[in-house]
Amino acid sequence: MKLPYIGSDLDGTVVKNSDFKILEETINDINAYQKKSNNKFFIVTGRAFQNMKHYIKQLNVTLPVVSSNGGAITDPLTWEVYYEHIMDKDLVIELLQHSLENDLDVSVYTATTLCALKSAERVKAYKKLYGHYLEEDQPEFILYNNYNELIEDIKNDVHRTVKLMYSLDCKTDTVKAEELKVYLKSKNLYHPSTIIQSRILVDAMPKGINKASGIKKWAEIMNVALKDIHVIGDNNNDIEMVSELPFGIAVGNAVENLKKQAWKIIDHIDNNGVGKYLKELISKG
């Protein structure tokens, strides 16, 4: 039985946005696929490597994971970095300075670390959502008192930035979010956005770096043909991946722009869409 590799997004695809949990039946079906395929299911996400540790263990992921929307590829067991696309240091400093001047909440992603202010909304959210997990499975932040401290470390090459992520309130920050997108566009940056748990999350990274470029680099590293990889997503940051790969799949709850690009649309996340698809692949052999 030759089963394809499955590169799956997390949030909105297998991880519910409401509580950041995976349906029990989805967990079981993914692990059944891991067993049948010799662990061919892996993760392709906009998340930092740090805040997917719980899911790596839960889904028995052993293949390298693509994080930060294609900005990095890391071994989930050894934390070896196979690939990272480093952002221009001066640009990162400029973005952080802009955040300081405009009261923006932004986090800095590297291939294996996550940097933010102690007051950052995502720091508080992850502590609340993951606080009951084992300490080793919780995301670890490198925390700063203010942006000036973080800027100083960036200047001194303490961190190798692959992505920045802004968090804004859905109700009070809509204008600020639109102004941010205009600013990021003026810097010629790729800036996909999504809404999760009443937050507008906006990424900032170099154009040309996305999940499609990450999957292609992954395939090159792993010596796997793109036709042997099925990719699954739900949101705007999945559009390049789903549209550019031969087998690009959208879950039933995906945004309409993604569905229009998809080779196949499967069931809704709440109905175990990914799990059902994996069972279908197994049944077809």
C-alpha positions as CSV (number, residue, x, y, z in Angstrom):
1,M,0.0,0.0,0.0
2,K,1.5,3.3,-1.1
3,L,0.0,6.2,0.7
4,P,0.8,9.8,0.0
5,Y,2.5,12.2,2.4
6,I,0.0,14.5,4.1
7,G,1.1,18.1,4.8
8,S,-1.6,19.6,7.0
9,D,-2.3,23.0,8.4
10,L,-3.2,23.1,12.1
11,D,-5.6,26.0,13.1
12,G,-9.0,25.7,11.4
13,T,-7.9,22.5,9.6
14,V,-7.4,20.0,12.4
15,V,-7.1,22.3,15.5
16,K,-10.4,24.0,16.3
17,N,-10.0,27.8,16.5
18,S,-12.5,27.9,19.4
19,D,-10.4,26.1,22.0
20,F,-7.2,25.0,20.2
21,K,-8.1,21.4,20.6
22,I,-8.4,18.5,18.1
23,L,-11.4,16.3,17.9
24,E,-10.7,12.9,19.5
25,E,-11.8,11.1,16.3
26,T,-9.5,13.2,14.2
27,I,-6.6,12.4,16.5
28,N,-7.4,8.7,16.2
29,D,-7.7,8.8,12.5
30,I,-4.5,10.7,12.0
31,N,-2.6,8.2,14.2
32,A,-4.1,5.3,12.3
33,Y,-2.8,6.9,9.1
34,Q,0.6,7.4,10.8
35,K,0.6,3.7,11.5
36,K,-0.5,2.6,8.1
37,S,1.8,5.0,6.2
38,N,4.9,4.8,8.3
39,N,4.4,8.3,9.7
40,K,3.7,10.2,6.5
41,F,1.5,12.9,8.2
42,F,3.3,16.1,9.0
43,I,2.5,19.7,9.9
44,V,2.6,22.9,7.7
45,T,1.6,25.9,9.8
46,G,1.9,29.6,10.3
47,R,2.6,28.9,14.0
48,A,6.0,29.1,15.5
49,F,7.7,25.8,16.2
50,Q,7.3,26.5,20.0
51,N,3.5,26.5,19.9
52,M,3.0,23.2,18.1
53,K,4.9,21.0,20.5
54,H,1.8,19.5,22.0
55,Y,0.3,18.6,18.6
56,I,3.6,17.1,17.4
57,K,3.4,14.6,20.3
58,Q,-0.4,14.1,20.1
59,L,-0.2,13.2,16.4
60,N,3.0,11.3,16.5
61,V,4.7,13.6,14.0
62,T,8.2,12.4,13.2
63,L,8.8,14.1,9.8
64,P,10.2,17.6,9.7
65,V,7.6,20.3,10.3
66,V,7.1,23.5,8.2
67,S,6.5,26.4,10.5
68,S,6.1,30.2,10.3
69,N,4.3,30.0,6.9
70,G,7.2,28.3,5.2
71,G,9.9,30.4,7.0
72,A,11.5,27.4,8.7
73,I,11.7,23.6,8.5
74,T,12.7,21.8,11.8
75,D,13.1,18.3,13.0
76,P,10.3,17.8,15.6
77,L,12.3,15.3,17.6
78,T,15.9,16.8,17.6
79,W,15.0,20.4,16.9
80,E,17.6,20.4,14.2
81,V,16.9,23.3,11.8
82,Y,17.0,22.1,8.1
83,Y,16.0,25.4,6.6
84,E,15.3,29.0,7.7
85,H,14.7,32.1,5.6
86,I,16.2,34.9,7.7
87,M,14.5,38.4,7.4
88,D,16.7,41.4,6.8
89,K,17.8,42.6,10.3
90,D,17.4,46.3,9.6
91,L,13.8,45.7,8.3
92,V,13.0,43.7,11.5
93,I,14.3,46.6,13.6
94,E,12.2,49.0,11.6
95,L,9.1,46.9,12.1
96,L,9.7,46.7,15.8
97,Q,10.3,50.5,16.0
98,H,7.0,51.0,14.1
99,S,5.2,48.7,16.6
100,L,6.7,50.8,19.5
101,E,5.6,54.1,18.0
102,N,2.1,52.8,17.0
103,D,1.3,50.7,20.1
104,L,1.2,47.4,18.2
105,D,1.4,44.0,19.8
106,V,3.9,41.9,17.8
107,S,5.9,38.7,18.4
108,V,9.1,37.7,16.7
109,Y,9.4,34.1,15.4
110,T,12.7,32.2,14.7
111,A,13.1,28.6,13.6
112,T,12.8,27.3,17.1
113,T,12.0,30.3,19.4
114,L,9.3,32.7,20.1
115,C,10.0,36.3,21.4
116,A,7.5,38.7,22.8
117,L,6.8,41.4,25.4
118,K,5.8,40.1,28.8
119,S,2.5,42.0,28.2
120,A,1.8,40.4,24.8
121,E,-1.7,39.1,24.2
122,R,-0.5,35.9,22.7
123,V,1.6,35.1,25.8
124,K,-1.4,35.4,28.0
125,A,-3.6,33.5,25.6
126,Y,-1.3,30.5,25.3
127,K,-0.8,30.3,29.0
128,K,-4.5,30.1,29.4
129,L,-5.0,27.6,26.6
130,Y,-2.0,25.4,27.2
131,G,-1.5,25.9,31.0
132,H,-2.9,22.5,31.8
133,Y,-0.5,20.6,29.5
134,L,2.8,19.1,30.5
135,E,5.4,21.8,31.0
136,E,7.5,20.4,28.2
137,D,4.6,20.7,25.8
138,Q,3.8,24.3,26.5
139,P,5.2,27.1,24.3
140,E,8.3,28.8,25.8
141,F,8.7,32.5,25.2
142,I,11.7,34.6,25.4
143,L,10.2,37.6,27.2
144,Y,11.1,41.2,27.1
145,N,10.0,44.2,29.2
146,N,9.8,46.5,26.2
147,Y,10.6,46.7,22.5
148,N,13.8,48.6,23.0
149,E,15.3,45.5,24.8
150,L,14.1,43.2,22.0
151,I,15.5,45.6,19.3
152,E,18.9,45.6,21.1
153,D,19.0,41.8,20.9
154,I,18.0,41.9,17.2
155,K,20.9,44.4,16.6
156,N,23.3,42.0,18.3
157,D,22.2,39.0,16.2
158,V,20.7,37.2,19.3
159,H,17.7,36.2,17.2
160,R,17.4,35.1,13.5
161,T,14.0,36.3,12.6
162,V,11.9,34.3,10.1
163,K,8.5,36.0,10.7
164,L,6.7,38.7,12.8
165,M,3.1,38.3,13.9
166,Y,0.8,41.0,15.1
167,S,-2.2,40.5,17.3
168,L,-5.1,43.0,17.3
169,D,-8.6,43.1,18.8
170,C,-11.4,42.3,16.4
171,K,-13.7,45.0,17.9
172,T,-11.5,47.9,18.8
173,D,-8.5,47.5,16.4
174,T,-10.1,47.1,13.0
175,V,-8.9,50.5,11.7
176,K,-5.5,49.9,13.2
177,A,-5.4,46.5,11.5
178,E,-6.1,48.0,8.1
179,E,-3.5,50.7,8.6
180,L,-1.0,48.0,9.5
181,K,-1.7,46.0,6.3
182,V,-1.2,49.2,4.3
183,Y,2.1,49.8,6.1
184,L,3.3,46.2,5.5
185,K,2.3,46.4,1.9
186,S,4.4,49.6,1.6
187,K,7.4,47.5,2.9
188,N,6.7,44.9,0.1
189,L,6.0,42.2,2.7
190,Y,3.8,39.1,2.5
191,H,1.1,39.8,5.1
192,P,-1.7,37.2,5.2
193,S,-4.2,37.7,8.0
194,T,-6.8,35.6,9.8
195,I,-9.3,36.0,12.7
196,I,-9.0,33.5,15.6
197,Q,-10.7,33.9,19.0
198,S,-11.7,37.5,18.5
199,R,-8.2,38.5,17.4
200,I,-7.0,39.7,14.1
201,L,-3.6,38.0,13.5
202,V,-1.4,39.5,10.8
203,D,1.9,38.1,9.6
204,A,4.8,39.9,8.2
205,M,7.5,38.1,6.2
206,P,9.3,38.4,2.9
207,K,7.3,38.0,-0.3
208,G,7.9,34.7,-2.0
209,I,8.2,32.9,1.3
210,N,4.9,31.1,2.1
211,K,3.6,27.5,2.7
212,A,4.1,26.6,-1.0
213,S,7.7,27.6,-1.0
214,G,8.1,25.8,2.4
215,I,6.6,22.6,1.0
216,K,8.8,22.7,-2.1
217,K,11.9,23.1,0.1
218,W,10.6,20.3,2.3
219,A,10.2,18.0,-0.7
220,E,13.7,18.9,-1.9
221,I,15.2,18.1,1.6
222,M,13.3,14.9,1.9
223,N,13.7,13.8,-1.7
224,V,10.0,13.5,-2.2
225,A,8.1,14.3,-5.4
226,L,5.4,17.0,-5.1
227,K,2.9,14.7,-6.7
228,D,3.3,12.4,-3.7
229,I,2.2,15.1,-1.2
230,H,-1.4,16.0,-0.4
231,V,-1.7,19.4,1.4
232,I,-4.7,20.5,3.4
233,G,-5.6,24.0,4.7
234,D,-8.4,26.3,5.5
235,N,-7.3,30.0,5.3
236,N,-5.7,32.8,3.4
237,N,-2.1,31.7,4.3
238,D,-2.9,28.3,2.7
239,I,-3.8,29.7,-0.8
240,E,-0.3,29.4,-2.3
241,M,0.2,25.9,-1.0
242,V,-3.2,24.6,-2.1
243,S,-3.1,26.3,-5.5
244,E,0.4,25.4,-6.5
245,L,0.6,21.7,-5.5
246,P,-1.0,19.0,-7.6
247,F,-3.2,17.8,-4.7
248,G,-4.3,20.9,-2.8
249,I,-7.2,20.3,-0.5
250,A,-9.6,22.6,1.5
251,V,-11.6,21.6,4.5
252,G,-15.4,22.4,4.3
253,N,-15.0,25.4,6.6
254,A,-12.3,27.0,4.5
255,V,-12.5,30.6,3.2
256,E,-14.1,30.8,-0.2
257,N,-10.9,32.0,-1.9
258,L,-9.2,28.8,-0.9
259,K,-12.0,26.6,-1.9
260,K,-11.9,28.1,-5.4
261,Q,-8.2,27.1,-5.7
262,A,-8.6,23.6,-4.3
263,W,-8.3,20.3,-6.2
264,K,-10.7,18.8,-3.7
265,I,-13.0,20.0,-0.8
266,I,-13.4,17.7,2.1
267,D,-15.7,17.8,5.1
268,H,-15.8,20.5,7.8
269,I,-13.3,20.4,10.7
270,D,-16.2,19.8,13.1
271,N,-17.2,16.7,11.2
272,N,-13.6,15.3,11.2
273,G,-12.9,16.3,7.6
274,V,-9.2,15.5,7.6
275,G,-9.7,12.2,9.5
276,K,-12.4,11.1,7.0
277,Y,-10.1,11.9,4.1
278,L,-7.3,9.9,5.6
279,K,-9.6,6.9,6.1
280,E,-10.7,7.2,2.5
281,L,-7.0,7.1,1.3
282,I,-6.4,4.0,3.4
283,S,-9.5,2.3,2.1
284,K,-8.4,3.0,-1.5
285,G,-4.9,1.8,-0.8
